[in-house]
Amino acid sequence: MIRAVAPFFEREGFAYAVIGAFGLHAYGLTRATSDLDFVTDFQAQAKLVSFLVDIGYETLHLSSGYSNHLHSDPAMGRVDFVYVTGDTSRQLLGSAKKLLVLGDVSVAVPRPEHLAAMKIHAMKNDPERTFQEMADILFLLRLPQIDRAEVKGYFEKQGMMDRYNEISEILEAS
């Protein structure tokens, strides 16, 4: 899958990064997953979705901020895309670093603070994801290089300081 998508992004000149379980893996948290998650600029969406359809993906969901796609060939699997715009796109994609190698492709991964921000946003939009997202955010907050104040700001922006306080209590106790 990455061998199909990476050349598309390079050819079209769109920045992208791996997020989700593979993004977390780049920072040392490994868990089983069967899909690959990306973030890219919203400007890529129309061309990207068309490209995916051309190579055999079915579009399962499409909105301005998110799409997911499934291929009938299990080797190609399922892929999900988060689309960002403006300052968010510039900051998130501009600071991503090539930290992960998938097959023979080196891919960028957002800063851990940005992964946490996306997880906070996901929790706000789908409360059923809270337990998994909180566990992932807790892992990220334990990384030595993370800016905890920045992550706190993302919780604050989403009106979720109660969740930040829960995590803070766990961090203080450990």
MDTraj code that builds the backbone (N, CA, C; nanometers):
import mdtraj as md
import numpy as np

residues = "MET ILE ARG ALA VAL ALA PRO PHE PHE GLU ARG GLU GLY PHE ALA TYR ALA VAL ILE GLY ALA PHE GLY LEU HIS ALA TYR GLY LEU THR ARG ALA THR SER ASP LEU ASP PHE VAL THR ASP PHE GLN ALA GLN ALA LYS LEU VAL SER PHE LEU VAL ASP ILE GLY TYR GLU THR LEU HIS LEU SER SER GLY TYR SER ASN HIS LEU HIS SER ASP PRO ALA MET GLY ARG VAL ASP PHE VAL TYR VAL THR GLY ASP THR SER ARG GLN LEU LEU GLY SER ALA LYS LYS LEU LEU VAL LEU GLY ASP VAL SER VAL ALA VAL PRO ARG PRO GLU HIS LEU ALA ALA MET LYS ILE HIS ALA MET LYS ASN ASP PRO GLU ARG THR PHE GLN GLU MET ALA ASP ILE LEU PHE LEU LEU ARG LEU PRO GLN ILE ASP ARG ALA GLU VAL LYS GLY TYR PHE GLU LYS GLN GLY MET MET ASP ARG TYR ASN GLU ILE SER GLU ILE LEU GLU ALA SER".split()
xyz = np.array([
    [0.0818, -0.1186, 0.0000],
    [0.0000, 0.0000, 0.0000],
    [0.0867, 0.1257, 0.0000],
    [0.1859, 0.1306, 0.0889],
    [0.2715, 0.2494, 0.0957],
    [0.3461, 0.2699, -0.0356],
    [0.3785, 0.1594, -0.1034],
    [0.4491, 0.1708, -0.2323],
    [0.3609, 0.2324, -0.3401],
    [0.2309, 0.2296, -0.3226],
    [0.1392, 0.2933, -0.4178],
    [0.1148, 0.4388, -0.3808],
    [0.0963, 0.4660, -0.2528],
    [0.0586, 0.5999, -0.2088],
    [0.1768, 0.6969, -0.2071],
    [0.2917, 0.6520, -0.1601],
    [0.4082, 0.7421, -0.1511],
    [0.4436, 0.8043, -0.2864],
    [0.4520, 0.7266, -0.3945],
    [0.4828, 0.7889, -0.5241],
    [0.3760, 0.8891, -0.5695],
    [0.2491, 0.8628, -0.5367],
    [0.1435, 0.9581, -0.5695],
    [0.1730, 1.0929, -0.5039],
    [0.1997, 1.0914, -0.3732],
    [0.2256, 1.2158, -0.3016],
    [0.3498, 1.2864, -0.3567],
    [0.4540, 1.2095, -0.3845],
    [0.5772, 1.2694, -0.4388],
    [0.5500, 1.3314, -0.5755],
    [0.4828, 1.2591, -0.6607],
    [0.4543, 1.3064, -0.7967],
    [0.3680, 1.4321, -0.7954],
    [0.2677, 1.4340, -0.7062],
    [0.1736, 1.5462, -0.7015],
    [0.2231, 1.6623, -0.6151],
    [0.3281, 1.6377, -0.5364],
    [0.3854, 1.7439, -0.4535],
    [0.3078, 1.7752, -0.3266],
    [0.2297, 1.6803, -0.2784],
    [0.1546, 1.6997, -0.1545],
    [0.2310, 1.6395, -0.0366],
    [0.2440, 1.7171, 0.0696],
    [0.3060, 1.6654, 0.1917],
    [0.2096, 1.5667, 0.2573],
    [0.2665, 1.4680, 0.3245],
    [0.1845, 1.3691, 0.3953],
    [0.2667, 1.3109, 0.5088],
    [0.1987, 1.2499, 0.6030],
    [0.2657, 1.1821, 0.7137],
    [0.1795, 1.0647, 0.7577],
    [0.2447, 0.9683, 0.8194],
    [0.1757, 0.8519, 0.8738],
    [0.1342, 0.8839, 1.0164],
    [0.0092, 0.8512, 1.0490],
    [-0.0439, 0.8728, 1.1839],
    [-0.1001, 0.7400, 1.2344],
    [-0.1821, 0.7446, 1.3367],
    [-0.2448, 0.6225, 1.3878],
    [-0.1427, 0.5290, 1.4501],
    [-0.1712, 0.3999, 1.4441],
    [-0.0859, 0.2998, 1.5087],
    [0.0566, 0.3007, 1.4546],
    [0.0721, 0.3226, 1.3241],
    [0.2073, 0.3261, 1.2683],
    [0.2822, 0.4525, 1.3100],
    [0.2105, 0.5633, 1.3248],
    [0.2725, 0.6847, 1.3760],
    [0.3211, 0.6642, 1.5191],
    [0.2387, 0.6000, 1.6012],
    [0.2789, 0.5689, 1.7386],
    [0.3975, 0.4729, 1.7410],
    [0.3993, 0.3788, 1.6474],
    [0.5094, 0.2820, 1.6395],
    [0.6443, 0.3534, 1.6211],
    [0.6434, 0.4619, 1.5466],
    [0.7670, 0.5373, 1.5245],
    [0.8242, 0.5902, 1.6558],
    [0.7395, 0.6081, 1.7562],
    [0.7837, 0.6574, 1.8870],
    [0.7963, 0.5462, 1.9909],
    [0.7731, 0.4209, 1.9481],
    [0.7985, 0.3084, 2.0370],
    [0.6781, 0.2335, 2.0893],
    [0.5575, 0.2706, 2.0494],
    [0.4381, 0.1978, 2.0931],
    [0.3883, 0.1119, 1.9779],
    [0.3971, -0.0185, 1.9973],
    [0.3567, -0.1101, 1.8914],
    [0.2300, -0.1825, 1.9329],
    [0.1341, -0.1855, 1.8405],
    [0.0120, -0.2628, 1.8628],
    [-0.0361, -0.3148, 1.7284],
    [-0.1144, -0.4199, 1.7345],
    [-0.1657, -0.4810, 1.6122],
    [-0.2623, -0.3857, 1.5427],
    [-0.2507, -0.3776, 1.4122],
    [-0.3416, -0.2969, 1.3331],
    [-0.3474, -0.3544, 1.1931],
    [-0.4555, -0.3272, 1.1253],
    [-0.4674, -0.3788, 0.9891],
    [-0.4849, -0.2670, 0.8876],
    [-0.4865, -0.1421, 0.9349],
    [-0.5015, -0.0319, 0.8397],
    [-0.3852, 0.0654, 0.8536],
    [-0.3739, 0.1519, 0.7550],
    [-0.2681, 0.2513, 0.7528],
    [-0.3356, 0.3874, 0.7479],
    [-0.2946, 0.4757, 0.8379],
    [-0.3566, 0.6069, 0.8503],
    [-0.2575, 0.7153, 0.8087],
    [-0.3080, 0.8120, 0.7334],
    [-0.2258, 0.9229, 0.6859],
    [-0.2925, 1.0545, 0.7187],
    [-0.2127, 1.1608, 0.7224],
    [-0.2632, 1.2966, 0.7254],
    [-0.2006, 1.3696, 0.6075],
    [-0.2798, 1.4524, 0.5421],
    [-0.2315, 1.5317, 0.4294],
    [-0.3156, 1.6585, 0.4211],
    [-0.2742, 1.7485, 0.3347],
    [-0.3484, 1.8722, 0.3169],
    [-0.4784, 1.8455, 0.2423],
    [-0.5817, 1.9202, 0.2780],
    [-0.7118, 1.9058, 0.2137],
    [-0.7022, 1.9226, 0.0618],
    [-0.6094, 2.0031, 0.0146],
    [-0.5941, 2.0269, -0.1291],
    [-0.5640, 1.8973, -0.2059],
    [-0.5156, 1.7968, -0.1370],
    [-0.4830, 1.6687, -0.2013],
    [-0.6049, 1.5799, -0.2203],
    [-0.7141, 1.6079, -0.1504],
    [-0.8247, 1.5140, -0.1407],
    [-0.8812, 1.4687, -0.2755],
    [-0.9187, 1.5599, -0.3633],
    [-0.9850, 1.5216, -0.4889],
    [-0.8947, 1.4317, -0.5732],
    [-0.7696, 1.4721, -0.5914],
    [-0.6770, 1.3910, -0.6713],
    [-0.6473, 1.2574, -0.6037],
    [-0.6320, 1.2604, -0.4720],
    [-0.6003, 1.1384, -0.3975],
    [-0.7138, 1.0372, -0.4076],
    [-0.8366, 1.0798, -0.3843],
    [-0.9504, 0.9878, -0.3899],
    [-0.9648, 0.9309, -0.5311],
    [-0.9475, 1.0137, -0.6314],
    [-0.9537, 0.9670, -0.7703],
    [-0.8445, 0.8632, -0.7970],
    [-0.7237, 0.8918, -0.7497],
    [-0.6119, 0.7979, -0.7647],
    [-0.6437, 0.6646, -0.6980],
    [-0.6960, 0.6704, -0.5756],
    [-0.7270, 0.5469, -0.5033],
    [-0.8326, 0.4641, -0.5761],
    [-0.9345, 0.5295, -0.6292],
    [-1.0378, 0.4592, -0.7070],
    [-0.9730, 0.3952, -0.8301],
    [-0.8838, 0.4687, -0.8958],
    [-0.8168, 0.4167, -1.0155],
    [-0.7353, 0.2909, -0.9877],
    [-0.6798, 0.2791, -0.8651],
    [-0.5987, 0.1596, -0.8351],
    [-0.6790, 0.0530, -0.7605],
    [-0.8119, 0.0685, -0.7585],
    [-0.8978, -0.0388, -0.7097],
    [-0.9545, -0.0237, -0.5701],
    [-0.9398, 0.0919, -0.5086],
    [-0.9963, 0.1127, -0.3758],
    [-1.1409, 0.1557, -0.3854],
    [-1.2223, 0.1043, -0.2941],
    [-1.3597, 0.1497, -0.2778],
    [-1.3583, 0.2568, -0.1692],
    [-1.4250, 0.3676, -0.1930],
    [-1.4347, 0.4728, -0.0925],
    [-1.5496, 0.4385, 0.0013],
    [-1.5170, 0.4158, 0.1288],
    [-1.6161, 0.3785, 0.2285],
    [-1.6819, 0.5009, 0.2909],
    [-1.6038, 0.6064, 0.3043],
    [-1.6537, 0.7305, 0.3639],
    [-1.5715, 0.8456, 0.3085],
    [-1.6391, 0.9581, 0.2844],
    [-1.5704, 1.0772, 0.2353],
    [-1.6376, 1.2009, 0.2932],
    [-1.5600, 1.2814, 0.3643],
    [-1.6072, 1.4103, 0.4143],
    [-1.4920, 1.5083, 0.3969],
    [-1.5138, 1.6335, 0.4327],
    [-1.4081, 1.7328, 0.4129],
    [-1.2851, 1.7045, 0.4983],
    [-1.3020, 1.6381, 0.6103],
    [-1.1891, 1.6148, 0.6993],
    [-1.1370, 1.4735, 0.7059],
    [-1.2048, 1.3807, 0.6368],
    [-1.1685, 1.2402, 0.6575],
    [-1.2175, 1.1556, 0.5415],
    [-1.1392, 1.0536, 0.5078],
    [-1.1885, 0.9527, 0.4137],
    [-1.1257, 0.8188, 0.4488],
    [-1.1990, 0.7116, 0.4170],
    [-1.1399, 0.5789, 0.4310],
    [-1.1755, 0.4954, 0.3099],
    [-1.0838, 0.4021, 0.2809],
    [-1.0883, 0.3287, 0.1548],
    [-1.0446, 0.1847, 0.1795],
    [-1.1071, 0.0942, 0.1057],
    [-1.0783, -0.0480, 0.1207],
    [-1.0541, -0.1091, -0.0160],
    [-0.9501, -0.1909, -0.0240],
    [-0.9167, -0.2597, -0.1484],
    [-0.9616, -0.4053, -0.1383],
    [-1.0048, -0.4620, -0.2491],
    [-1.0477, -0.6020, -0.2484],
    [-0.9298, -0.6976, -0.2293],
    [-0.8090, -0.6529, -0.2619],
    [-0.6882, -0.7322, -0.2397],
    [-0.6415, -0.7084, -0.0959],
    [-0.6464, -0.8109, -0.0104],
    [-0.6074, -0.7922, 0.1292],
    [-0.4658, -0.7356, 0.1470],
    [-0.3790, -0.7606, 0.0520],
    [-0.2427, -0.7063, 0.0617],
    [-0.2426, -0.5542, 0.0530],
    [-0.3409, -0.4975, -0.0133],
    [-0.3515, -0.3518, -0.0244],
    [-0.4253, -0.2932, 0.0958],
    [-0.5182, -0.3689, 0.1518],
    [-0.5824, -0.3341, 0.2771],
    [-0.6681, -0.2095, 0.2788],
    [-0.6832, -0.1582, 0.3984],
    [-0.7643, -0.0394, 0.4232],
    [-0.6721, 0.0777, 0.4540],
    [-0.7079, 0.1955, 0.4016],
    [-0.6326, 0.3168, 0.4299],
    [-0.7295, 0.4279, 0.4703],
    [-0.6866, 0.5068, 0.5665],
    [-0.7657, 0.6195, 0.6151],
    [-0.6833, 0.7465, 0.5989],
    [-0.7514, 0.8557, 0.5662],
    [-0.6845, 0.9843, 0.5488],
    [-0.7547, 1.0904, 0.6311],
    [-0.6761, 1.1697, 0.7008],
    [-0.7237, 1.2886, 0.7693],
    [-0.6739, 1.4060, 0.6868],
    [-0.7638, 1.5012, 0.6590],
    [-0.7294, 1.6175, 0.5773],
    [-0.7272, 1.7416, 0.6652],
    [-0.6182, 1.8158, 0.6577],
    [-0.6034, 1.9370, 0.7378],
    [-0.5820, 2.0564, 0.6455],
    [-0.6063, 2.1762, 0.6983],
    [-0.5961, 2.2973, 0.6172],
    [-0.5197, 2.4061, 0.6917],
    [-0.4847, 2.5099, 0.6196],
    [-0.4310, 2.6324, 0.6768],
    [-0.3115, 2.6141, 0.7681],
    [-0.3152, 2.6857, 0.8820],
    [-0.2046, 2.6800, 0.9774],
    [-0.1832, 2.5393, 1.0313],
    [-0.2923, 2.4676, 1.0521],
    [-0.2797, 2.3303, 1.1022],
    [-0.1978, 2.2473, 1.0043],
    [-0.2290, 2.2583, 0.8773],
    [-0.1559, 2.1836, 0.7753],
    [-0.0086, 2.2236, 0.7729],
    [0.0169, 2.3527, 0.7723],
    [0.1564, 2.4007, 0.7664],
    [0.2361, 2.3554, 0.8877],
    [0.1774, 2.3672, 1.0063],
    [0.2496, 2.3291, 1.1281],
    [0.2689, 2.1788, 1.1378],
    [0.1612, 2.1043, 1.1188],
    [0.1658, 1.9598, 1.1355],
    [0.2561, 1.8943, 1.0304],
    [0.2311, 1.9249, 0.9042],
    [0.3084, 1.8606, 0.7976],
    [0.4478, 1.9203, 0.7851],
    [0.4609, 2.0490, 0.8159],
    [0.5910, 2.1141, 0.8065],
    [0.6905, 2.0676, 0.9103],
    [0.6419, 2.0183, 1.0239],
    [0.7320, 1.9723, 1.1296],
    [0.7467, 1.8202, 1.1351],
    [0.6750, 1.7490, 1.0489],
    [0.6853, 1.6019, 1.0470],
    [0.8250, 1.5618, 1.0001],
    [0.8749, 1.4525, 1.0565],
    [1.0090, 1.4037, 1.0222],
    [1.0030, 1.2589, 0.9779],
    [1.0935, 1.2222, 0.8894],
    [1.1001, 1.0837, 0.8411],
    [1.1599, 0.9962, 0.9515],
    [1.0708, 0.9352, 1.0267],
    [1.1094, 0.8538, 1.1422],
    [1.0757, 0.7067, 1.1263],
    [1.0068, 0.6720, 1.0198],
    [0.9533, 0.5375, 1.0064],
    [0.9859, 0.4826, 0.8683],
    [1.0240, 0.3562, 0.8646],
    [1.0467, 0.2886, 0.7378],
    [0.9439, 0.1774, 0.7255],
    [0.8634, 0.1846, 0.6206],
    [0.7640, 0.0811, 0.5904],
    [0.8079, 0.0147, 0.4612],
    [0.8447, -0.1124, 0.4717],
    [0.9025, -0.1787, 0.3558],
    [1.0339, -0.1111, 0.3238],
    [1.0421, -0.0530, 0.2062],
    [1.1630, 0.0198, 0.1680],
    [1.1361, 0.1693, 0.1518],
    [1.0255, 0.2167, 0.2105],
    [0.9864, 0.3573, 0.1980],
    [1.0008, 0.4265, 0.3336],
    [1.0775, 0.5335, 0.3350],
    [1.0923, 0.6157, 0.4545],
    [0.9799, 0.7185, 0.4552],
    [0.9032, 0.7236, 0.5659],
    [0.7869, 0.8123, 0.5713],
    [0.7944, 0.9058, 0.6919],
    [0.7343, 1.0215, 0.6730],
    [0.7301, 1.1220, 0.7788],
    [0.6228, 1.0866, 0.8808],
    [0.6475, 1.1296, 1.0033],
    [0.5551, 1.1119, 1.1146],
    [0.5452, 1.2475, 1.1855],
    [0.4247, 1.2896, 1.2224],
    [0.4111, 1.4161, 1.2956],
    [0.4812, 1.4112, 1.4316],
    [0.5059, 1.5278, 1.4858],
    [0.5594, 1.5378, 1.6216],
    [0.4616, 1.4694, 1.7172],
    [0.5114, 1.4178, 1.8304],
    [0.4219, 1.3504, 1.9242],
    [0.3115, 1.4426, 1.9759],
    [0.3409, 1.5717, 1.9885],
    [0.2386, 1.6669, 2.0328],
    [0.1234, 1.6727, 1.9330],
    [0.1566, 1.6647, 1.8040],
    [0.0525, 1.6694, 1.7016],
    [-0.0273, 1.5393, 1.6959],
    [0.0401, 1.4267, 1.7203],
    [-0.0342, 1.2998, 1.7295],
    [-0.1331, 1.3073, 1.8457],
    [-0.0878, 1.3625, 1.9580],
    [-0.1767, 1.3766, 2.0740],
    [-0.2945, 1.4675, 2.0400],
    [-0.2683, 1.5769, 1.9699],
    [-0.3762, 1.6696, 1.9332],
    [-0.4824, 1.5993, 1.8484],
    [-0.4383, 1.5156, 1.7540],
    [-0.5342, 1.4432, 1.6700],
    [-0.6148, 1.3435, 1.7527],
    [-0.5507, 1.2824, 1.8508],
    [-0.6201, 1.1868, 1.9370],
    [-0.7212, 1.2579, 2.0273],
    [-0.6862, 1.3756, 2.0749],
    [-0.7792, 1.4554, 2.1556],
    [-0.9010, 1.4919, 2.0712],
    [-0.8752, 1.5342, 1.9504],
    [-0.9839, 1.5693, 1.8579],
    [-1.0730, 1.4476, 1.8296],
    [-1.0106, 1.3313, 1.8096],
    [-1.0866, 1.2084, 1.7839],
    [-1.1749, 1.1728, 1.9031],
    [-1.1219, 1.1887, 2.0237],
    [-1.1998, 1.1618, 2.1450],
    [-1.3201, 1.2530, 2.1550],
    [-1.2985, 1.3785, 2.1246],
    [-1.4075, 1.4762, 2.1322],
    [-1.5189, 1.4394, 2.0328],
    [-1.4795, 1.3959, 1.9126],
    [-1.5771, 1.3636, 1.8087],
    [-1.6418, 1.2270, 1.8255],
    [-1.5737, 1.1355, 1.8931],
    [-1.6269, 1.0004, 1.9119],
    [-1.5901, 0.9508, 2.0514],
    [-1.6723, 0.9810, 2.1506],
    [-1.6410, 0.9437, 2.2886],
    [-1.6161, 0.7946, 2.3101],
    [-1.6651, 0.7100, 2.2220],
    [-1.6393, 0.5656, 2.2366],
    [-1.4909, 0.5329, 2.2216],
    [-1.4149, 0.6237, 2.1624],
    [-1.2707, 0.6021, 2.1437],
    [-1.1888, 0.6478, 2.2644],
    [-1.2533, 0.7000, 2.3662],
    [-1.1840, 0.7651, 2.4770],
    [-1.0778, 0.6774, 2.5414],
    [-1.1091, 0.5544, 2.5766],
    [-1.0129, 0.4723, 2.6505],
    [-0.8869, 0.4456, 2.5697],
    [-0.9008, 0.4095, 2.4421],
    [-0.7821, 0.3832, 2.3605],
    [-0.7020, 0.5106, 2.3372],
    [-0.7716, 0.6194, 2.3081],
    [-0.7016, 0.7455, 2.2822],
    [-0.6289, 0.7947, 2.4068],
    [-0.6928, 0.7824, 2.5220],
    [-0.6286, 0.8245, 2.6470],
    [-0.5028, 0.7428, 2.6743],
    [-0.5089, 0.6126, 2.6472],
    [-0.3900, 0.5284, 2.6662],
    [-0.2772, 0.5728, 2.5728],
    [-0.3117, 0.6039, 2.4483],
    [-0.2101, 0.6498, 2.3526],
    [-0.1521, 0.7850, 2.3941],
    [-0.2370, 0.8754, 2.4392],
    [-0.1906, 1.0081, 2.4821],
    [-0.1011, 0.9944, 2.6052],
    [-0.1377, 0.9072, 2.6959],
    [-0.0545, 0.8828, 2.8141],
    [0.0841, 0.8349, 2.7719],
    [0.0891, 0.7421, 2.6761],
    [0.2183, 0.6958, 2.6243],
    [0.2985, 0.8137, 2.5688],
    [0.2332, 0.8960, 2.4860],
    [0.3022, 1.0096, 2.4240],
    [0.3521, 1.1084, 2.5294],
    [0.2728, 1.1324, 2.6326],
    [0.3138, 1.2267, 2.7366],
    [0.4312, 1.1768, 2.8193],
    [0.4587, 1.0491, 2.8126],
    [0.5740, 0.9933, 2.8844],
    [0.7037, 1.0015, 2.8025],
    [0.6931, 1.0414, 2.6774],
    [0.8137, 1.0554, 2.5954],
    [0.8978, 1.1708, 2.6493],
    [1.0286, 1.1524, 2.6569],
    [1.1122, 1.2582, 2.7154],
    [1.1120, 1.3892, 2.6365],
    [1.0913, 1.3832, 2.5062],
    [1.1001, 1.5039, 2.4237],
    [0.9682, 1.5803, 2.4105],
    [0.8604, 1.5288, 2.4675],
    [0.7293, 1.5920, 2.4436],
    [0.7125, 1.7213, 2.5245],
    [0.6433, 1.8147, 2.4646],
    [0.6101, 1.9415, 2.5289],
    [0.4715, 1.9251, 2.5927],
    [0.4696, 1.8948, 2.7215],
    [0.3436, 1.8692, 2.7915],
    [0.2532, 1.9913, 2.7930],
    [0.3115, 2.1082, 2.7998],
    [0.2303, 2.2308, 2.8006],
    [0.1559, 2.2470, 2.6680],
    [0.2204, 2.2106, 2.5590],
    [0.1533, 2.2182, 2.4291],
    [0.0347, 2.1220, 2.4243],
    [0.0549, 2.0004, 2.4729],
    [-0.0534, 1.9017, 2.4738],
    [-0.1665, 1.9490, 2.5651],
    [-0.1319, 2.0047, 2.6779],
    [-0.2344, 2.0598, 2.7684],
    [-0.3176, 2.1645, 2.6943],
    [-0.2523, 2.2460, 2.6138],
    [-0.3228, 2.3473, 2.5356],
    [-0.4227, 2.2874, 2.4384],
    [-0.3900, 2.1712, 2.3815],
    [-0.4841, 2.1050, 2.2894],
    [-0.6063, 2.0538, 2.3651],
    [-0.5836, 2.0003, 2.4863],
    [-0.6979, 1.9592, 2.5689],
    [-0.7852, 2.0803, 2.6013],
    [-0.7199, 2.1900, 2.6373],
    [-0.7911, 2.3123, 2.6725],
    [-0.8733, 2.3632, 2.5541],
    [-0.8130, 2.3644, 2.4369],
    [-0.8809, 2.4127, 2.3160],
    [-1.0064, 2.3311, 2.2858],
    [-1.0042, 2.2018, 2.3157],
    [-1.1187, 2.1148, 2.2895],
    [-1.2178, 2.1117, 2.4060],
    [-1.1879, 2.1869, 2.5126],
    [-1.2776, 2.1881, 2.6286],
    [-1.2758, 2.0566, 2.7036],
    [-1.1583, 1.9936, 2.7095],
    [-1.1478, 1.8609, 2.7709],
    [-1.0450, 1.8583, 2.8839],
    [-1.0409, 1.9643, 2.9629],
    [-0.9436, 1.9698, 3.0717],
    [-0.9655, 1.8601, 3.1755],
    [-1.0891, 1.8111, 3.1879],
    [-1.1141, 1.7007, 3.2805],
    [-1.0317, 1.5786, 3.2401],
    [-1.0230, 1.5524, 3.1118],
    [-0.9430, 1.4386, 3.0634],
    [-0.7937, 1.4641, 3.0842],
    [-0.7508, 1.5864, 3.0628],
    [-0.6094, 1.6192, 3.0867],
    [-0.5756, 1.5987, 3.2350],
    [-0.6658, 1.6414, 3.3224],
    [-0.6424, 1.6248, 3.4663],
    [-0.6334, 1.4778, 3.5044],
    [-0.7146, 1.3930, 3.4416],
    [-0.7070, 1.2484, 3.4663],
    [-0.5686, 1.1951, 3.4299],
    [-0.5212, 1.2349, 3.3132],
    [-0.3890, 1.1886, 3.2685],
    [-0.2801, 1.2429, 3.3592],
    [-0.2922, 1.3687, 3.3999],
    [-0.1922, 1.4307, 3.4876],
    [-0.1805, 1.3547, 3.6193],
    [-0.2945, 1.3133, 3.6737],
    [-0.2932, 1.2360, 3.7977],
    [-0.2182, 1.1050, 3.7804],
    [-0.2386, 1.0389, 3.6688],
    [-0.1691, 0.9125, 3.6416],
    [-0.0194, 0.9376, 3.6272],
    [0.0183, 1.0436, 3.5561],
    [0.1596, 1.0754, 3.5374],
    [0.2278, 1.1079, 3.6708],
    [0.1583, 1.1817, 3.7567],
    [0.2146, 1.2173, 3.8851],
    [0.2313, 1.0949, 3.9765],
    [0.1390, 0.9991, 3.9643],
    [0.1439, 0.8792, 4.0488],
    [0.2506, 0.7802, 4.0032],
    [0.2951, 0.7920, 3.8779],
    [0.3920, 0.6912, 3.8284],
    [0.5338, 0.7397, 3.8371],
])
top = md.Topology()
chain = top.add_chain()
for i, resn in enumerate(residues, 1):
    res = top.add_residue(resn, chain, resSeq=i)
    for name in ("N", "CA", "C"):
        top.add_atom(name, md.element.get_by_symbol(name[0]), res)
traj = md.Trajectory(xyz[None], top)
